[in-house]
Amino acid sequence: MNASGANNHWSMLMSPGQMSTNRYLDDLAIGEVWCSKPIVISADDILAFDLARGTLQQTLVNVAKASQEAKEEIVASGWHLIAIAMREFVCARTMGSTPIIGMGADEIRWLKPVHPGASLTFRREIIDIRRSSSKPDRGVVTTKLLAEDQFGDIVLEMKVLTRVPVRA
């Protein structure tokens, strides 16, 4: 699947029916994992993202005339990889219709370059769940996000903090 499609690539390592079920802080457990299906990153995806941000890579000005050697020099932006991961997670609706709010990302690491043709699988694991002491109607879920390429190498890792309501 091309990274520009907004299809649901996520499979959850839990019962299949929970994907569309509304889930709240009380329903989550440390160690719970969500995994995407492999997503192929194309040169067109990389360049479209760069162009949209106004940071088109100098290695390629005209994609149609570019040599294979120049295409191999293209590297996906780390922010592009994060955008793909976030889009896939949101489109998967792993929390159903429960209103969740992203609170931030910590410890972002881009460990290896991602070139056109790479096939990435994204994995999020819950590593912490904290109920708010000052606002008992919500809590914070911390997940570790990893992106792994087709060779099994981790190319991106980060922690994501999300505000999740408790069941009313």
N, C-alpha and C positions, 0 to 999 in steps of 0.2 A: 504494500500500500504506500502510496506517495504521501509525503509529510504534509502536503498542502490540503489534503482531504480532512474533513472534520468528522471522520467516522469513529464509532465506538470501538477502540482497540483493546480495551481493558478487560481482563478476566480477574476475578477475585478469588483468592485462595480461601473461600468460605462457601456457604451454600449458594447456589446459583440464583435463587429467588431474592436474595438480599440486594441485588444490584439496583432494583427500582424501588425498594422499600425505603421509606424515610427512616434515617438513622440519626440518633442523637448521641451526646456525650456518654450517656449511660449504656449505650449499646456497643461501644467500642472497647477493644482490648489491646494492651501492649502486645506486640508481636504480630498483629494482623497485617497482612500484606496484600497489595494490589499490584498486578503486573500487566503491562501492555503486550499486545502482539507486536512482532517486529515491524518497524516503520522504516522504509527506505528513504534516505535523504538524497535528493537529486541536485545536480548543479543548478537547475532552474529554481528550485526551492531556495537554495542558498543565495543566489543572486537576486531573486525577488525580495527576499527579506532585507538584504543589503540595500537594494534600490529604494525600498519603502522607507528605510531609515536614513537615506541620503549618504550611505557609506559604501557605495559600490566599490568592490575590490579592484585595484588597479591591474591585477593580473588578467582581467577579462573586461574589455570594453564592448566587444561585439561577440556575443555568445555564438552566433551562427558561423563566424569565421575562426573561432578559437581552435587551436590544435589540441589533441588529446593531452599533450604534455602540459599545456596551460591549464586545462581542466583539472588535472591532478594536483595543481598548485592551489586550487580553491580550497578554502577551509571554512567550515560553518562557524558563524559567530556563536559564542557560548550563550549569548542572550537568545539567539534563535533556538538553541536546544532547550533552554528553559521555557521559552514560549510554547514550543511543541509539547513539552511535558505537561505544562499547566493546562493547555487546551485539551489535551487527551484526557487528563484527569477530570476536568470539569464536564466534558462531553460524555464521559462514562457514567456520570451521575451516581457515583459510588455511595453518595449520601442521600440518594433519592431527591426529593424536593426540599430537604432541610436547608434553611438559609445558613450558609457558612461564609465566613469572611477571612480572607488571607490577611495575616498580621505581619508577615515578613519572612525573610529567608536569611539564614546564617550559614557561615562556613562554606560558602560556595567555592568549589574547586573544579577547574577545567583541567583534567589530567592528561588528555591526549587530543590531538587534532582530529576533527571529523571531516572527511573528504566526501565528495559526491560518490554515491553508490553504497555508502555505509548503511548497514541495517541496524537500527537501534531498538533496544527493548528497555522500557522504563519500569522501575520498580519503586514502590513507596511502602515503607514499613513504619507502623506506629511504634515510636520509641518512648513516648511519654504522654501521659494524660493528666492534666491538672484542673481540678474544679476551682473556680475563682472563689476566694474567701470574701471578697468585697461585693461581688455580684453573683450570687448563688444560682442564677438562671443560666449560667454559661460556664465554659471552661476553655482551656487551650490544649490542642492536640499538636504534638510535635512529631513530624514524620521525617524519615531519612529517605531522600530521593537519590536513586542511582540510575545512570544511563549506561548500558553495556552494549558494546558493538558486537558484530557477528563473530569476532574472534574470542569473545569472552572478556575483553578488556574493559574496565570501567573508564569512561571518558568524561563523566560528570558526576559529582556528588554534592549534595547540599542538604541542609535541614530546613524544613518548611514549618512555620507556625500558623495554625488555623484556629480561629474562634468558632466554637461549636456550641449550640444551645443544648440545655438539658431537656429531657422529656417533660412536658408541662403536666 
